[in-house]
Amino acid sequence: MRSTTKAAKKGERVITVKHAAQYHPNVELLIGADNVKGNEIGRVKSMKGNKITLYRPLKNDHPVKDM
């Protein structure tokens, strides 16, 4: 799935996606599945509009469409 619509930097806890409503709190997401520089698991804390807040900050930078 390539649904991120905005790049996310290391240390951020909010990612912007096309359709946040399809996700739910406490669900784990694979962020950067095809990112050879670092994929990671993030757990959804909350959603608001098209933004997903994670419990922990990102460990890597992620470009647009990196989810």
Secondary structure, 3 states (H helix, E strand, C coil): CCCECCCECCCCCEEEECCHHHCCCCCEEEECCCCCCCCEEEEEEEEECCEEEECCCCCCCECCCCC
